[in-house]
């Protein structure tokens, strides 16, 4: 007979005694040793401790917390480590590059042009130059400036998009864009990471830093581009074995994919996007002769607010 059946047989005159042990048992009947005329009906209910259910519930909650904790830990790990592409240079390696003393050389911008996969590309190799980020557009007459360009995006509300550091001062803290550019003294690097080690180094040493969209990493294209349509494109890239960075321009309207694929085909291993695909600026040759970059129809015009990435004499 089950415990439930036994409980149902309890009579009103029964004495109920509650005990507790590890194996619940319900018994009913006459208590031995009492006179027949005073037969005592006793029901003994062995009550299983209620706290066992509390332990079960607590254990289940702990298990759920462990599962959710593991889920968020994996999600965070993927956020900071898994970019869908290989990474050619770690933040630690780029910091080591920023610490190295750059060998002085004649400042110049070497411009070449080529067509790759049907995409026209203009290449501006940066030699012997020092990078800064400035809020005011350089003057046309500033002969120390050898090339300048847009860098970080800015919203209509004048909010900088992506991390931005100017002269060691943090103007924006935003890791949403994977590509970054960092400069300290005469050294400059680009890379792919969500970690802000390079930014922190630039802050500590009064350097310059901004984030932009990834175009190439270790010679691989990202699985998704966040800008669509066909417009004039620009980027900063690097080639393996070359310490100089390149400013790269697609003067004709191109998709992000076609632009990135053409740079990859040409031999660039890393590249980050530069906004303002046809914004007018300039570069100078070794002799100091100035040439317009971008839409010449925009000149002459009033200075445009930055931020501007400016390459000057070291």
Beta strands, then each sheet from edge to edge (+ up, - down):
strand 1: 15-19
strand 2: 26-30
strand 3: 41-46
strand 4: 108-116
strand 5: 119-127
strand 6: 129-134
strand 7: 145-150
strand 8: 153-154
strand 9: 160-161
strand 10: 164-166
strand 11: 169-172
strand 12: 179-184
strand 13: 187-192
strand 14: 208-212
strand 15: 214-216
strand 16: 231-239
strand 17: 246-254
strand 18: 268-274
strand 19: 281-284
strand 20: 290-293
strand 21: 308-313
sheet 1: 1+ 3+ 2-
sheet 2: 4+ 5- 17+ 16- 18+ 15-
sheet 3: 6+ 21- 7+
sheet 4: 8+ 9-
sheet 5: 11+ 10- 14+ 12- 13+
sheet 6: 19+ 20-
end
